[in-house]
Amino acid sequence: MTKWKVALSDIDLGAEEAEAVTKVLGSKWLTMGGVTRNFENAFAEYCGVDHAIAVTNGTAALHLAHWALGIGEGDQVVCPSLTFVATANAIVYCNATPVFADLTNCNILNVSPESIRGKITKQTRCITVMHYAGYPCEMEEILSIAEEYGLAVIEDACHAIGTEYNGKKCGTIGDIGCFSFFSNKNMMTAEGGMVVTDDSEVAQKIRLARSHGMTATTSQRHQGHDFSYDVVDLGFNYRIDEIRSAIGQIQLEKLDNSNKKRWQLTRHYQEKLSQLPGLVLPFENYPGNCSYHILPVLLPEGCNRSQFMLDMEKRGIQTSMHYPPVHRFQYYQKHFKNTIGSLPVTEEVSRREVTLPLHPLMTLQDVEYVYQAIKEIYQIEDRVFSHAQRNF
């Protein structure tokens, strides 16, 4: 296993999380119960919403969001292709059809409102956005389109916990917001997720659905509140457990400081990387309050990305790419309309994007090391990224 000098991501875990988990283990009540309710209440308060429902992961959150809105066979949902596949999979789980919209441009890697509008048909029921890298989509314009056509809006806010848009937290702007607490997220519970909404009817449907559609949980029956239960709808087993909820409470307390550290690192990256010709820094100098989940850059056109990533690996720097576009995956090519070539910005970005290390345990010296490595790769054998010389 590679020993990275600078890892792509890392987890801020300490004695507080260990103590919280030990307390749960000592209680011997591990399945969803009071600790989860406390976590949900704290998360709802943080986001400023009426309801927060903890679930087993971000994919489950997205599935429940679409399911709760009644999206089903024959329906279409407009969504981005530059996202993790779970965004689109959640639509397919409901037997609906994802319709992929393009990005705004190479500087703003979020779904384009103009492209969304062009994808709407009589079968469209919902717009699902993803706040890429933690930077908010143009929600005012997207909500206006949704209102014009009578559509619901779901926010995939898995990158954007803590991001604000016009004074509201991302995830609370549309009808339903979805979060992931996977281990590489800004706050994590190993696996886990959350659904947030101000709609009490939707919240009740999701609470029932996450636990088989049962009217009473195991915890409620254990406490003597109910002796039996009914099943009022076809549900799922999407419960979170007390261990992960305990970790989540501590991680939530750390979140704002963690996001602030990510902001400082991002600003330093941008200051240094802006000196390199031909490198595009999406969302550069974003003025708002953001989660800064990842640090994407676009290599100059025609550059050999694989070689670049190998050269970074040789220097002990872990990189990645976010993301291979969903519409190009074999499954989506097989089962849905071929959209190759219809999303030109998405495809250009997906060819050129590289994700650099960014996490709250990094230092400014780490950023400097990454910058110097990229600068050195630029200058190998006097070959510099430019319009004249694009390959290594």
C-alpha positions in Angstrom: 0.0 0.0 0.0 1.4 3.4 -1.0 2.6 5.6 1.8 1.4 9.0 0.7 3.3 12.2 1.6 0.0 14.1 0.9 -3.1 11.9 0.9 -6.2 12.9 -1.1 -8.3 13.0 2.1 -8.0 12.1 5.8 -10.3 11.9 8.8 -10.2 14.1 11.9 -11.0 11.6 14.6 -10.1 12.0 18.2 -10.8 11.0 21.8 -14.3 12.6 21.6 -15.5 10.1 18.9 -13.9 7.2 20.8 -15.6 8.2 24.0 -19.0 8.6 22.3 -18.8 5.2 20.7 -17.6 3.6 24.0 -20.6 5.1 25.7 -23.0 3.5 23.1 -21.3 0.1 23.4 -21.6 0.3 27.2 -25.3 1.0 26.9 -25.7 -2.3 24.9 -28.4 -0.6 22.7 -26.8 -0.4 19.3 -29.7 -0.2 16.8 -31.5 3.1 16.0 -32.7 4.8 19.2 -32.2 7.9 21.4 -28.7 8.7 20.2 -30.0 8.8 16.7 -32.8 11.1 17.7 -30.4 13.5 19.3 -28.2 13.4 16.2 -31.2 14.2 14.0 -32.3 17.1 16.3 -28.8 18.6 16.3 -28.6 18.3 12.5 -32.0 19.8 11.9 -31.0 22.7 14.2 -27.7 23.2 12.3 -29.5 23.2 8.9 -32.4 25.3 10.1 -35.1 22.8 9.0 -38.0 21.2 10.7 -37.1 17.5 10.0 -33.8 15.6 9.7 -34.1 11.8 9.2 -30.8 9.8 9.6 -30.4 6.9 7.2 -27.8 4.2 6.4 -26.0 6.2 3.6 -26.3 9.0 1.1 -27.6 6.7 -1.6 -30.4 5.7 0.7 -31.2 9.4 1.4 -31.4 10.1 -2.4 -33.6 7.0 -3.0 -36.0 7.9 -0.2 -36.2 11.5 -1.4 -37.3 10.5 -4.9 -39.5 7.8 -3.6 -41.3 10.1 -1.1 -42.2 12.5 -3.9 -44.0 9.7 -5.7 -41.6 9.6 -8.6 -42.1 6.4 -10.6 -42.4 4.6 -13.9 -42.9 6.9 -16.8 -41.5 9.9 -15.0 -38.3 11.8 -15.9 -35.9 13.6 -13.6 -33.4 16.1 -14.9 -30.0 15.8 -13.2 -26.3 16.3 -13.8 -24.0 13.7 -15.3 -20.9 15.0 -13.6 -21.8 13.5 -10.2 -21.3 10.2 -8.3 -23.5 7.6 -9.9 -25.8 7.4 -6.8 -27.5 10.6 -7.9 -28.8 9.0 -11.0 -29.2 5.5 -9.5 -31.7 6.8 -7.0 -33.9 7.9 -9.9 -33.6 4.5 -11.6 -34.4 2.7 -8.3 -37.8 4.4 -8.6 -38.2 3.1 -12.1 -38.0 6.6 -13.5 -35.7 7.9 -16.2 -32.7 10.3 -15.5 -32.3 13.0 -18.1 -28.8 14.5 -18.0 -28.3 18.2 -18.3 -25.0 19.9 -19.1 -22.7 22.0 -16.9 -22.6 25.8 -16.9 -19.0 26.0 -18.1 -15.4 25.0 -17.3 -15.3 27.4 -14.4 -18.6 26.6 -12.8 -18.9 22.8 -12.7 -22.6 22.8 -11.6 -25.6 21.9 -13.7 -26.7 24.7 -16.0 -30.1 26.2 -15.5 -30.3 26.8 -19.2 -29.5 23.2 -20.0 -32.1 22.1 -17.4 -34.8 24.1 -19.1 -33.9 22.5 -22.4 -34.3 19.0 -21.0 -37.9 19.4 -19.6 -40.7 17.4 -21.2 -44.2 16.5 -20.3 -42.9 13.5 -18.4 -40.5 15.6 -16.2 -41.5 15.5 -12.5 -38.4 16.7 -10.7 -35.1 18.5 -11.0 -32.2 16.9 -8.9 -29.2 19.1 -8.5 -25.8 18.3 -7.1 -23.7 21.1 -5.5 -20.3 20.0 -7.0 -17.3 20.3 -4.7 -19.5 22.1 -2.2 -20.2 25.2 -4.4 -23.9 25.9 -4.7 -25.9 25.6 -7.9 -27.8 28.7 -9.2 -30.7 27.7 -7.0 -32.7 30.9 -7.5 -32.9 30.4 -11.2 -33.5 26.6 -10.8 -36.3 27.2 -8.4 -37.9 29.6 -10.8 -37.8 27.0 -13.6 -39.2 24.4 -11.2 -42.1 26.7 -10.2 -42.8 27.6 -13.9 -43.2 23.9 -14.8 -44.6 22.6 -11.5 -41.6 20.5 -10.6 -40.1 19.3 -7.3 -36.5 20.0 -6.5 -34.2 17.6 -4.7 -30.7 18.7 -3.6 -27.9 16.3 -3.6 -25.9 18.2 -0.9 -23.4 15.4 -0.2 -20.5 17.7 -1.0 -22.1 20.8 0.5 -22.7 20.3 4.2 -22.3 23.8 5.7 -22.5 25.7 2.3 -24.8 28.6 2.3 -26.7 30.2 -0.6 -28.6 33.5 0.0 -28.5 32.9 3.7 -29.8 29.3 3.6 -27.9 26.1 4.0 -27.6 23.9 0.9 -30.0 21.0 1.3 -32.7 23.3 2.7 -33.5 25.3 -0.4 -35.4 22.8 -2.5 -38.1 20.4 -1.4 -35.8 17.8 0.0 -32.0 17.7 0.8 -29.8 14.7 1.0 -26.4 14.3 2.7 -23.7 11.6 2.9 -21.5 10.9 5.8 -19.1 8.6 3.9 -15.6 8.5 5.2 -14.2 11.1 2.7 -17.0 13.7 3.4 -16.5 16.9 5.5 -18.2 15.2 8.4 -18.4 11.4 8.5 -19.9 8.5 10.4 -18.0 5.8 8.3 -21.2 5.2 6.4 -24.4 7.2 6.9 -26.7 9.8 5.5 -29.4 12.3 6.3 -32.6 13.6 4.6 -33.8 17.0 5.5 -37.1 18.8 4.7 -39.6 21.3 6.0 -42.5 19.2 4.7 -44.0 17.2 7.6 -45.9 14.8 5.3 -42.8 14.0 3.3 -40.8 13.6 6.5 -43.3 11.1 8.0 -43.3 9.1 4.8 -39.5 8.9 4.9 -39.4 7.9 8.6 -41.8 5.1 7.9 -40.0 3.9 4.8 -36.5 3.8 6.3 -37.7 1.0 8.6 -39.9 -1.3 6.5 -43.0 0.9 6.7 -43.5 -0.1 10.4 -45.5 2.1 12.7 -43.3 1.4 15.7 -39.5 1.0 15.9 -37.7 -1.6 17.9 -36.6 1.1 20.3 -40.2 2.2 20.9 -41.3 -1.3 21.6 -38.4 -1.9 23.9 -39.3 1.1 25.9 -42.9 -0.1 26.3 -44.5 2.5 24.1 -45.9 -0.1 21.8 -46.4 -3.8 22.0 -46.9 -4.5 18.3 -46.9 -2.7 15.1 -48.5 -2.4 11.7 -46.9 -2.1 8.3 -48.6 0.8 6.5 -46.4 1.0 3.3 -43.8 -0.9 1.5 -40.6 0.3 3.1 -36.8 -0.4 3.2 -34.2 -1.2 5.7 -32.4 2.1 5.6 -31.9 2.6 9.4 -28.7 4.1 10.8 -27.3 2.7 14.1 -26.4 4.4 17.4 -22.6 4.0 16.9 -22.6 6.0 13.7 -25.0 8.5 15.2 -22.7 9.0 18.1 -19.8 9.7 15.8 -22.0 12.0 13.8 -22.8 14.3 16.7 -19.2 14.8 17.5 -18.3 15.4 13.8 -21.1 17.9 13.5 -19.6 19.9 16.3 -16.3 20.0 14.4 -17.8 20.8 11.1 -17.6 24.6 10.9 -14.0 24.7 12.0 -13.2 21.9 9.6 -14.8 23.8 6.7 -12.9 27.0 7.7 -9.6 25.1 7.5 -10.6 23.8 4.1 -11.3 27.4 3.0 -7.8 28.5 4.1 -6.1 25.6 2.3 -8.2 26.3 -0.9 -7.3 30.0 -0.9 -3.6 29.1 -0.6 -3.9 26.5 -3.4 -5.6 29.1 -5.7 -2.9 31.7 -4.9 -0.1 29.3 -5.9 -1.8 27.4 -8.8 -2.9 30.6 -10.5 0.7 31.2 -11.4 0.8 28.1 -13.7 -0.2 28.7 -17.3 -3.2 26.9 -18.8 -4.4 25.4 -15.5 -8.1 26.1 -14.9 -9.2 26.6 -11.3 -13.0 26.1 -11.1 -14.9 28.3 -8.7 -11.8 30.4 -8.2 -12.2 33.1 -5.5 -15.8 32.0 -4.7 -17.0 34.8 -2.3 -19.6 32.9 -0.3 -19.7 30.5 2.7 -18.8 27.1 1.2 -17.8 23.6 2.4 -14.8 23.3 0.0 -15.3 19.5 -0.1 -12.8 18.8 -2.9 -10.1 20.8 -4.9 -10.8 20.2 -8.6 -8.5 21.6 -11.3 -8.7 21.2 -15.1 -5.4 20.4 -16.9 -4.8 22.2 -20.2 -6.5 20.7 -23.2 -4.7 17.7 -24.6 -2.7 16.9 -21.6 -2.1 13.3 -20.6 -4.0 13.1 -17.4 -3.0 9.6 -16.6 0.7 10.5 -16.9 0.2 13.5 -14.8 -1.5 11.5 -12.0 1.4 8.9 -12.2 3.9 11.7 -11.9 2.1 13.0 -8.8 2.0 9.5 -7.4 5.8 9.2 -7.8 6.1 12.3 -5.6 3.9 10.7 -3.0 0.8 12.8 -3.8 -2.5 11.1 -4.1 -4.9 12.5 -6.7 -8.3 11.4 -8.1 -10.9 12.5 -10.6 -14.5 13.6 -9.9 -16.2 12.2 -11.9 -16.4 9.8 -14.8 -19.7 11.1 -16.3 -22.7 8.9 -15.5 -24.1 9.1 -19.0 -21.0 7.3 -20.4 -21.2 4.3 -18.0 -22.0 1.1 -19.8 -25.2 0.5 -17.8 -26.6 3.9 -18.7 -25.6 3.5 -22.4 -27.4 0.2 -22.5 -30.6 1.1 -20.7 -31.1 4.8 -21.6 -31.0 7.1 -24.6 -27.5 7.5 -25.9 -26.4 11.0 -24.9 -22.7 10.8 -26.1 -21.8 14.2 -27.5 -24.9 16.0 -26.2 -23.2 17.2 -23.0 -20.1 18.9 -24.4 -19.0 20.8 -21.3 -19.5 17.8 -19.1 -17.4 15.7 -21.4 -14.6 18.3 -21.7 -14.5 18.7 -17.9 -14.5 14.9 -17.4 -11.5 14.6 -19.7 -9.4 17.3 -18.0 -10.4 17.2 -14.3 -8.0 16.2 -11.6 -8.8 16.4 -7.9 -5.9 17.5 -5.6 -5.5 16.6 -1.9 -7.7 18.6 0.4 -8.7 17.8 4.0 -8.5 19.6 7.4 -5.4 17.7 8.6 -3.4 19.2 5.8 -1.0 22.1 6.4 0.0 25.1 4.2 3.3 23.3 3.8 1.5 20.4 2.2 -0.2 22.7 -0.3 3.2 24.2 -1.1 4.6 20.7 -1.7 1.7 19.8 -4.0 2.2 23.1 -5.9 6.0 22.6 -6.3 5.4 19.0 -7.6 2.9 20.3 -10.2 5.4 23.1 -11.2 8.2 20.5 -11.5 6.0 18.3 -13.7 5.3 21.3 -15.8 9.0 21.9 -16.4 10.2 18.3 -17.0 12.7 18.4 -19.9 11.7 22.1 -20.4 8.2 21.0 -21.5 5.7 23.5 -20.1 2.0 23.3 -20.3 0.9 25.8 -23.0 -1.1 26.0 -26.1 2.0 25.3 -28.1 3.1 22.2 -26.0 0.2 20.3 -24.5 1.7 16.8 -23.9 4.2 15.7 -21.4 
